[in-house]
């Protein structure tokens, strides 16, 4: 229960940061519009290729990659603890670091679910991605699973960049690009050598994307969701280990600064 | 009796590697060099020293965010290396300056967050937060964002945050840094309240007056070593003994004559300004009278800096800010 309470307390910080970043107008007309434009960019490549299947493939892939891009903002928002000077206090507190960091950047999850839902449910039908009431209702939880489990992976990246704040945006962008290339967003995973396919099965996004595609094709998304959840838990454990290592490493080499010093 | 002490430090040493990455080599920088210190339960203990003396390094080790290179440190009998959970449960940390708070949260939200980390929830958390907000005089601003607070108000939130876990031991690292005099005075009275609650307070400062006013005992630290542990009365005596008397201009023969007065330690001249440094209590007043008698009417007296006191008392000049 303590873990959940700390997590919940930390989400208040996430909400405050989100409210400071966006108003409903800027979120709708700036952020959502940007994501739709990005998804359309990829989708129109399929249109130019004259292939409705590729158009659908790219729209779904680009939409899920928009989740990845937003959730990877965790790299930046995790480092806000360091910038605020709260990291030493967190390390010196009896609370669990993972609970704090998991709550700290959670704002990107609902936001990315909202943008991807709009892209798939509103923009999708214009490009051949059609939904019944049933699949539309099922889509949202599938997107939630995809975003949450991808967030678990992003927490690992965020924990790593806590000691390398200068490269936080580079890490987020490189990871986003690699995942776009290899997780089946713009080309099928089968396009790549077999070992690449095996590596990306460790990423929850690969399975989340598979679940979304299955649902859009009228199939069953459960297998993809379960695999995403399992890999998500794996990355959550890794995130905990990395945060623990960060704290212990910082204790050894003195990189956890105190106050303004 | 071991139970008598809230903080026990024995032969504590911390050496930082010099260089970066793979180039970390060489003897390293010694931040703490065999520190021995014992702080009694319920005591307000000052750690007085200049920048770079090792105060913050010592606080970091006690608060479990830094490992010592050697030696031991215990808080309420719990080792800061091997029993971190127990130490963290029993200790509150407050440091000065702007950082360490969530600016976008309100004062109440900040305290609730840190309270949750200390295992508080529900009514107990709300009550504790309300009590602390009232105690630090922020009830009226409890629901305002901290980023809009003055430095003094932020420091009050810091103190409330440090107390939210109801710690038996409180570490205050340069808590009045950047505060205006009124806010600093208020803060010191709050420290007095902590003493009345029988909490152990370890406060680091480079302000002798502050150390004298709030501490039961003061340890003087420099170059990573404890030079002495004194009652605040000793500081008070040093402050009055080593006063300075400045005059913008004075005839050379007057300066030469006053230089010979008993208790005048040194006389220096810079850009025509003359500074007399005294080494005995009451000599500053004698100097002022003598100067006025000689027709020098523009005279200023001031308290000695910590560096000057260290120089006089400990007879070394290793006070430069260290890396």
Interface residues (C-beta under 8 A of the other chain):
Chain A: X2 X5 X6 X8 X9 X10 X12 X13 X16 X17 X19 X20 X84 X85 X86 X88 X89 X90 X91 X92 X93 X94 X95 X100 X250 X251 X252 X253 X254 X256 X258 X259 X260 X261
Chain B: X14 X16 X17 X56 X57 X59 X60 X63 X64 X65 X66 X67 X85 X88 X89 X91 X93 X95 X96 X97 X98 X99 X100 X101 X102 X103 X104 X105 X109 X112 X113 X114 X116 X117 X118 X119 X121 X161 X165 X173 X174 X177
